[in-house]
Amino acid sequence: MSASPLETLLCDTGRQTEARARLRSVLDEAPTTMNYMQWLGRLPPADTVRQVAVLSSFTVETMAPFLDVEAFTAGWWVAPRFMQYGEWRTALAAPERLSEPTPEACVVLLHGDAVLGSEDDGGTAGIGWVVDLLRGFRQQSTIPLFIGLLAEPPARHALSLGEGPAEGRPRALAMAQDSLVALALELDDVHLLDLPAWLGGENSEVFDERGYLNNLSLLTGRGMAVVARGIARHVGCLFRPRRKVLVVDLDDTLWGGIVGEDGVDGIALGEVWPGPAYLAFHRTLRDLRRSGILLAICSKNEEADARAVFERRPEIILAWDDFSAYQINWRNKAENLIELAEELGLGLDSFVFVDDSPKECDLVRQALPMVEVVELGKRPEAFSDQLLACQAFDVLRVTREDAIRAESYRHEQKRGEIAALAGNLDTFYRSMKLRLSIRPAEARTLERIHKLLNKTNQFNLTLDRPTLDEIRRRVGTDSHIYSAELRDRFGDYGIIAALELNAKANQLCIANMAVSCRALGCLVEDSLLAFSSAQAHAQGATALVADFVPGPRNSQVPEALRRLGFSTATEEDQRFVCELADGGIAKPPHIAIETPRDIGCGR
């Protein structure tokens, strides 16, 4: 029997992005246990498998195939370890029981009866004892913790019509959920899984009343699929990079109709249907931009016509300047995407392309398989759900650096204009009023340092991808880890670099160094190496050493090292050494470097 098109696609290592998207669609059509079991056996071999502990007060071992498949569709591989019934209490009280191997994430799923008590004793007990267990777990362990809000099946008893959410069991449940939300805000690396929202509205399909009464099997197969997808999306944020760029079409995507034929006033974009649906899609794009996603336009149109919509239609929510780049012409859209990638300085594997045309979508899938493609179809009211369902923009928390990213790219365009006018680099750098603040790592900056080391490719010394827990441990040893924050005359870049230094005998080793592509060309790498040189002098070291690990995109690292005085024993050697006898690396002019104390590399 010949393989199906999807099976063939799953075996194609170059088209895994498309394979995952198509598999999600197949599962959505029939989210049955049998369907998940069948596709589990057809998945390609695993690359890196992530260990995840699942602690639950109800039966969840049957979730394994659902979680395996959903993790694959979310872009990662999972090896779940389930601890059920009374075991979850023991594991929270003694996290060492989760070792061998130590999980990279821990999921806690609880239901109302286990926490609040059953109907027989009123079902209104407090959740304080569970909060104490979770807080104790965090004090003993740094494993990322994902806590499910309490799952509650439909009421199995008649309520008086007057009993509302302010009374009895509903009130106890609401207070318990509020306590879990407060705990997640209080503790580091604790995230919530909104099971009630995932399962709500489908009670007859997702809760198994008979199974629950028989053996605590709270969820049906459909319920398992829903929860597994939610877990896979949330936990997967730890292990897969978030895409950075959303490229949108215009006609029948941002508005209804064709502006070149219908005119600016004739397109659907306002109070009359389907105008409100397109405006709702605008709000989704605006929210994504505020979370750090860059917006770009790729449309077959006349640019003057397209721009006129943004300038003349008062209802429009997005502004022309909300987009970081534009390719509005009559060329092949795959070619235009390549142009956008070059203009933004980002890889195509960080792009999501959105279009209503099946033809254009298929062209991009075939020509650029690394691009995530979302085919919107003809129902604008569903556009937002379709876009977010691709999971490419999932993020656990939006950092300050995320929030200012889009504005930073706008400022970068202005910097480019000034550089062209300045005529030489000295004049340009002097005009920029660059200021770099280098600080030792602290609790509030660790998450950003983790993201930089794991997601930076262009200027990354070692390509080491440490977990957040590993970074915490290094801070507590002989490693000195720093973050660097950049400002210039146009605004604040946020934290754009991470540096790790280790002293060894008479040498200071640069164990890790990553600079965001947004800050390249702003003297950041030069300043960090000058800072490292000053630190080496202060410690009496005679040499500064950097062990470079080459990758597909970080060739500019050795170029910078050689430019600043590092050398290697042979052409093939990747150990770069800078002898400090002649004074080391000088601080670059035209940038002020701020540190907590004077180390000879100040302003």
C-alpha positions in Angstrom: 0.0 0.0 0.0 1.5 3.4 -1.1 2.1 6.1 1.5 -0.3 9.0 1.8 0.8 12.5 0.8 1.1 13.4 4.5 3.2 10.4 5.3 5.5 11.3 2.4 5.7 14.8 3.7 6.5 13.6 7.2 9.5 11.8 5.8 10.8 14.9 4.0 13.3 16.5 6.4 13.3 19.7 4.4 9.5 20.2 4.7 8.8 19.6 8.4 7.1 23.0 8.9 4.5 22.1 6.3 4.2 18.6 7.6 3.4 19.7 11.1 0.8 22.2 9.9 -0.9 19.6 7.8 -0.9 17.0 10.6 -2.6 19.5 12.9 -5.4 19.9 10.3 -5.8 16.2 10.0 -6.0 15.8 13.8 -8.5 18.6 14.1 -10.8 16.8 11.6 -10.8 13.7 13.8 -9.3 14.1 17.3 -9.8 10.5 18.2 -7.6 8.2 20.2 -7.3 5.9 17.2 -6.2 8.7 14.9 -3.5 9.9 17.3 -2.2 6.3 17.8 -2.0 5.8 14.0 -0.1 9.0 13.4 2.2 8.4 16.4 3.6 5.4 14.5 4.2 7.5 11.4 6.2 10.3 12.9 9.8 10.8 11.8 12.7 9.8 14.1 13.2 12.1 17.1 16.0 14.6 17.2 16.3 15.9 20.8 13.8 14.5 23.2 12.7 16.7 26.2 12.0 15.1 29.6 8.7 16.4 31.1 7.2 15.3 34.4 3.4 15.3 34.5 1.9 15.2 38.0 -1.8 14.7 38.2 -4.6 14.1 40.7 -6.6 12.2 38.0 -5.7 9.5 35.5 -3.6 11.0 32.6 -1.3 8.1 31.5 -3.6 7.6 28.5 -2.6 11.1 27.4 0.9 9.8 26.3 0.1 9.3 22.6 -1.8 12.6 22.4 1.1 14.5 24.0 3.7 12.8 21.8 1.9 13.8 18.6 1.0 17.3 19.8 4.5 18.0 20.8 5.7 17.1 17.4 3.2 19.4 15.7 4.4 22.1 18.1 8.0 21.6 16.9 9.6 19.5 19.6 9.8 16.0 21.0 8.7 14.9 24.5 9.4 12.0 26.8 6.6 12.3 29.4 6.8 10.7 32.8 3.4 10.5 34.6 2.9 10.5 38.4 -0.8 10.2 39.4 -3.2 9.9 42.3 -1.3 10.4 45.6 2.1 10.5 43.9 1.7 14.1 42.9 1.7 15.3 46.5 4.9 13.4 47.3 6.7 14.7 44.2 5.8 18.3 45.0 7.0 17.9 48.6 10.2 16.1 47.6 11.3 17.2 44.0 14.3 14.9 44.2 11.9 12.1 43.4 11.7 13.5 39.9 15.4 12.8 39.2 16.9 10.2 36.9 16.5 11.9 34.6 15.8 15.3 35.9 12.9 16.7 33.9 13.3 19.9 32.0 9.7 21.0 32.9 7.1 19.9 35.4 3.3 20.0 34.6 0.8 19.8 37.5 -2.8 19.0 36.6 -5.3 19.0 39.4 -9.1 18.7 39.6 -11.6 20.2 42.0 -12.4 17.2 44.1 -8.7 16.5 44.9 -8.1 20.0 46.1 -11.4 21.4 47.5 -12.9 18.1 48.7 -15.8 16.1 47.3 -19.5 16.7 47.4 -19.8 14.5 50.4 -17.9 17.0 52.6 -19.2 20.1 51.0 -16.5 20.6 48.4 -15.5 24.0 49.7 -12.2 23.3 51.4 -9.4 25.9 50.8 -6.5 25.5 48.4 -3.9 26.9 50.8 -2.3 23.5 51.4 -1.7 23.0 47.7 -0.3 26.6 47.3 2.1 25.7 50.2 3.2 22.5 48.4 3.8 24.4 45.1 5.7 27.2 46.9 7.9 24.6 48.7 8.6 22.9 45.4 9.9 26.2 43.9 12.1 26.8 47.0 13.7 23.3 46.5 13.8 23.2 42.7 14.3 25.5 39.7 12.6 23.2 37.2 10.1 25.3 35.2 6.6 24.7 36.6 3.4 24.6 34.6 0.3 24.6 36.8 -3.1 23.8 35.4 -6.0 25.8 36.8 -8.5 23.4 38.4 -10.4 21.2 36.0 -14.0 20.8 37.0 -16.5 18.6 35.3 -20.2 19.6 34.9 -22.1 19.7 38.2 -23.4 16.3 39.2 -26.0 17.7 41.6 -28.9 20.1 41.3 -28.2 23.7 42.5 -30.8 26.1 43.7 -31.5 28.8 41.1 -30.2 31.4 43.5 -26.8 29.8 44.1 -24.3 31.7 41.9 -20.6 32.1 41.7 -20.5 34.0 45.0 -21.7 31.0 47.0 -20.8 27.4 47.8 -18.6 25.3 45.5 -18.5 27.9 42.7 -17.1 30.5 45.1 -14.5 28.0 46.5 -13.4 27.1 43.0 -13.1 30.8 41.9 -11.0 31.6 45.0 -8.8 28.6 44.4 -8.2 29.7 40.8 -7.3 33.2 42.0 -4.8 31.8 44.4 -3.1 29.9 41.7 -2.9 33.0 39.5 -1.4 35.0 42.4 1.2 32.2 42.9 2.3 32.3 39.3 2.8 36.1 39.5 4.8 35.7 42.7 7.2 32.9 41.8 9.9 32.7 39.2 9.4 30.4 36.2 5.9 29.4 37.1 3.3 29.4 34.3 -0.4 28.7 34.2 -2.3 26.3 32.0 -5.9 27.5 31.5 -7.7 24.1 31.5 -11.1 25.6 32.2 -10.8 27.8 29.1 -9.5 24.9 27.0 -12.3 22.5 28.1 -15.1 25.0 28.5 -18.1 24.9 26.2 -17.4 21.3 25.2 -18.2 19.6 28.5 -20.3 16.8 26.9 -17.3 15.9 24.7 -14.3 16.3 27.0 -15.4 15.0 30.4 -15.9 11.3 31.1 -18.4 11.1 34.0 -18.4 7.3 34.1 -14.7 7.0 33.8 -14.2 9.5 36.5 -16.4 7.7 39.0 -14.8 4.4 38.0 -11.1 5.2 38.1 -10.6 9.0 38.1 -10.4 9.1 34.3 -11.7 12.6 34.2 -11.2 13.3 30.4 -12.4 11.6 27.3 -10.1 11.1 24.3 -11.3 14.4 23.0 -10.5 16.0 26.3 -7.0 14.4 26.3 -6.4 15.9 22.8 -7.4 19.4 23.9 -5.2 19.4 27.1 -2.3 17.7 25.3 -2.3 20.5 22.7 -2.3 23.2 25.3 0.5 21.5 27.2 2.6 21.0 24.1 2.2 24.7 23.1 3.0 26.1 26.5 5.9 23.8 27.4 7.2 24.0 23.9 8.0 27.7 24.3 11.0 26.5 26.4 12.5 24.5 23.6 11.6 26.0 20.2 12.3 29.5 18.9 9.5 31.9 18.4 9.2 33.2 14.8 10.0 36.9 14.5 8.3 38.2 11.3 4.7 38.1 10.1 4.4 38.9 6.4 0.9 39.7 5.2 -0.9 40.1 1.9 -3.2 43.1 1.5 -6.2 42.4 -0.8 -8.8 40.1 0.8 -6.4 39.7 3.7 -6.2 43.1 5.4 -9.4 44.3 3.7 -12.1 42.9 1.6 -11.8 43.4 -2.2 -9.0 44.6 -4.5 -8.0 48.2 -4.0 -6.7 48.5 -7.5 -10.1 47.6 -8.9 -12.6 48.7 -6.2 -10.7 51.8 -5.1 -9.8 53.0 -1.7 -13.4 53.8 -0.8 -14.8 50.6 -2.3 -13.0 48.0 -0.2 -14.6 46.4 2.8 -13.1 48.0 5.9 -15.5 49.5 8.3 -18.9 48.9 10.0 -20.6 47.1 7.1 -19.9 43.4 7.0 -17.3 41.9 6.3 -15.5 45.1 7.3 -15.6 44.4 11.1 -14.0 41.0 10.6 -11.0 42.5 8.8 -10.6 45.1 11.6 -10.7 42.3 14.2 -7.7 40.8 12.2 -6.0 44.1 12.4 -6.3 44.1 16.2 -4.6 40.7 16.3 -1.7 41.9 14.2 -1.4 45.0 16.3 -1.2 42.8 19.5 1.4 40.6 17.9 3.5 43.6 17.0 3.2 44.8 20.6 4.5 41.4 21.7 7.7 41.9 19.6 6.7 40.5 16.2 7.8 42.4 13.2 5.1 43.1 10.6 5.9 43.3 6.8 3.8 43.5 3.6 4.2 41.3 0.6 1.5 42.2 -2.0 0.9 42.3 -5.7 -0.3 45.9 -6.0 0.8 49.4 -6.8 2.4 50.8 -3.7 0.6 54.1 -4.1 -2.8 52.4 -4.0 -1.8 50.3 -1.0 -0.5 53.3 0.9 -3.6 55.4 0.1 -5.7 52.9 2.1 -3.7 53.6 5.3 -3.7 57.3 4.7 -7.4 57.8 3.6 -9.5 55.2 5.4 -10.1 56.5 9.0 -11.4 53.2 10.2 -8.1 51.4 9.7 -6.4 50.2 12.9 -2.9 49.5 11.6 -0.7 52.4 10.5 1.7 52.3 7.5 4.6 52.8 9.9 3.5 49.7 12.0 5.1 47.6 9.2 8.9 47.3 9.3 9.4 46.4 5.6 7.4 46.4 2.4 7.6 44.5 -0.9 4.6 45.8 -2.9 5.1 45.0 -6.6 4.2 42.4 -9.2 7.1 40.0 -8.7 7.0 36.5 -7.5 6.1 36.5 -3.8 8.9 33.9 -2.9 11.4 36.3 -4.4 9.9 39.2 -2.4 10.2 37.2 0.8 13.9 36.7 0.2 14.2 40.4 -0.3 12.4 41.1 3.0 14.7 38.7 4.8 17.8 40.4 3.5 16.3 43.9 4.3 15.5 42.9 7.9 18.7 40.8 8.4 16.7 37.8 9.5 16.6 34.2 8.4 13.6 32.9 6.4 13.1 30.3 9.1 11.9 33.1 11.3 9.1 34.1 8.9 5.4 33.4 8.8 3.6 34.2 5.5 -0.1 34.9 5.5 -2.2 35.0 2.3 -5.8 34.2 1.2 -4.7 32.8 -2.1 -4.1 29.0 -2.3 -1.9 29.5 -5.3 0.4 32.0 -3.6 0.6 29.9 -0.4 1.5 26.8 -2.4 4.2 28.7 -4.3 5.8 29.8 -1.1 5.6 26.4 0.5 7.3 24.8 -2.5 10.0 27.5 -3.0 10.7 28.3 0.7 9.8 25.3 2.9 11.4 26.9 5.9 8.7 29.6 5.9 5.6 28.9 7.9 2.6 29.5 5.6 -0.9 30.2 6.8 -3.6 30.0 4.1 -6.5 32.1 5.3 -9.2 31.1 2.9 -12.4 33.2 2.5 -13.8 33.6 6.0 -12.3 36.8 7.5 -14.0 36.2 10.8 -11.8 33.1 11.2 -8.5 34.8 10.2 -7.3 35.5 13.7 -7.9 32.0 15.0 -6.2 30.5 11.9 -3.2 32.6 12.4 -2.8 32.0 16.1 -3.4 28.2 15.6 -0.1 27.9 13.7 1.6 28.3 17.1 4.6 30.2 15.6 4.1 33.2 17.8 3.5 31.4 21.1 5.4 32.9 24.0 5.2 32.4 27.8 5.9 36.0 28.8 6.4 39.2 26.8 9.6 40.9 28.0 10.4 44.5 27.8 12.8 43.8 24.9 10.1 42.0 23.0 7.7 44.9 23.4 10.2 47.5 22.0 11.5 45.2 19.2 9.3 46.6 16.4 10.1 50.2 17.3 13.8 49.3 17.3 13.6 48.2 13.7 11.9 51.5 12.8 14.7 53.3 14.6 17.2 51.2 12.7 15.9 52.5 9.4 16.5 56.1 10.7 20.0 55.1 11.8 20.6 53.8 8.3 19.5 57.1 6.8 21.8 59.0 9.1 24.7 56.6 8.3 24.2 57.3 4.6 24.2 61.0 5.1 27.1 61.0 7.6 29.6 59.8 5.0 32.0 58.1 7.5 31.6 55.8 10.5 33.2 58.2 13.0 30.7 60.9 12.2 27.9 58.4 12.3 28.8 56.9 15.7 29.4 60.3 17.2 25.9 61.4 16.1 24.2 58.3 17.6 25.1 59.1 21.2 25.6 55.4 22.0 25.5 54.3 25.6 26.1 50.7 26.8 25.3 49.5 30.3 27.0 46.3 31.4 25.7 44.7 34.6 26.1 41.4 36.4 23.3 38.9 35.8 20.4 39.2 38.3 17.1 37.5 38.8 15.2 40.0 36.6 17.6 39.7 33.7 18.2 35.9 33.6 15.3 35.1 31.4 16.5 37.6 28.8 20.0 36.3 29.0 18.6 32.8 28.4 16.7 34.0 25.4 19.8 35.7 23.9 22.0 32.7 24.3 19.4 30.3 22.9 18.0 32.3 20.0 20.9 34.4 18.7 22.7 32.9 15.7 24.6 35.6 13.9 26.9 36.8 16.7 27.1 33.8 19.0 30.5 32.6 20.1 29.8 29.0 21.1 26.2 28.3 20.0 25.8 26.7 23.4 22.1 26.6 24.3 21.9 26.4 28.1 18.6 26.0 29.9 17.5 28.7 32.3 18.3 26.3 35.2 21.8 25.8 33.9 22.3 29.6 33.7 21.2 30.0 37.3 23.6 27.3 38.4 26.5 29.0 36.6 25.8 32.3 38.2 26.3 30.6 41.6 29.7 29.2 40.6 32.9 30.7 39.3 31.2 32.0 36.2 30.7 35.8 35.8 27.7 36.4 33.6 26.7 39.9 32.4 23.9 41.5 30.5 24.4 44.6 28.3 21.7 47.2 27.6 22.0 49.7 24.8 20.5 53.2 24.2 21.1 55.7 21.5 19.6 59.1 20.4 16.5 57.3 19.0 15.6 55.2 22.0 16.2 52.1 24.1 17.2 48.7 22.6 16.8 46.9 25.9 19.1 44.1 26.8 20.9 43.1 23.6 23.9 41.1 24.7 25.0 38.4 27.1 28.6 37.6 28.2 30.1 34.9 30.4 33.7 35.1 31.7 35.6 32.4 33.5 39.1 32.8 35.1 41.5 29.9 34.5 45.1 30.1 35.8 46.6 33.2 34.2 43.9 33.5 31.5 40.4 34.9 31.4 38.2 32.8 29.1 35.2 34.2 27.3 33.0 31.2 27.9 30.0 32.6 26.0 29.0 35.8 24.2 25.9 36.6 22.2 24.9 39.9 20.6 21.4 40.5 19.2 21.4 41.1 15.5 19.5 44.4 16.3 22.6 45.8 17.9 25.3 44.7 15.4 27.1 47.6 13.9 26.7 49.7 17.0 30.1 48.9 18.6 28.5 46.5 21.1 30.8 43.5 20.3 33.9 45.8 20.4 32.7 47.2 23.8 32.1 43.8 25.3 35.6 42.5 24.3 37.1 45.7 25.6 35.2 45.2 28.9 36.5 41.6 29.0 40.1 42.8 28.4 39.8 45.3 31.3 38.4 42.5 33.5 41.4 40.3 32.6 43.8 43.1 33.5 42.1 43.7 36.8 42.5 40.0 37.6 46.2 39.8 36.6 45.6 37.6 33.6 48.1 37.7 30.8 45.7 36.6 28.0 42.1 36.7 27.0 40.9 33.4 25.4 37.8 32.7 23.3 36.9 29.2 22.0 34.8 29.7 18.9 32.3 27.1 17.7 31.5 27.6 14.0 27.9 27.4 12.8 26.0 28.2 9.6 25.5 31.9 10.5 28.1 33.1 13.0 31.1 33.7 10.7 31.3 37.3 11.7 32.4 36.3 15.2 36.0 35.2 14.2 36.1 38.3 11.9 35.5 40.5 14.9 38.0 38.6 17.1 40.8 39.0 14.5 40.0 42.6 13.9 40.4 43.3 17.6 43.8 41.6 18.0 42.9 37.9 18.6 44.9 35.2 16.8 44.9 31.4 16.4 47.9 29.0 16.3 46.8 27.7 12.9 44.3 28.6 10.2 42.0 25.8 11.3 42.3 26.3 15.0 39.2 27.7 16.7 40.9 28.9 19.9 41.4 32.7 19.7 43.9 34.3 22.0 44.6 37.9 22.7 47.8 38.6 24.5 47.5 41.4 27.0 51.2 42.4 27.4 50.6 45.4 25.0 47.6 46.8 26.8 44.8 44.6 25.5 41.7 45.8 23.7 41.0 49.5 23.9 37.5 50.9 24.5 36.0 52.0 21.2 35.4 55.8 20.9 32.0 57.3 20.5 30.3 55.0 23.0 29.8 55.5 26.7 30.2 52.2 28.7 28.6 52.1 32.1 29.5 49.5 34.7 28.6 49.1 38.5 32.2 50.0 39.4 35.2 51.5 37.7 37.1 48.7 35.9 39.1 50.9 33.6 36.5 50.7 30.8 34.1 53.4 31.8 32.8 56.4 29.9 
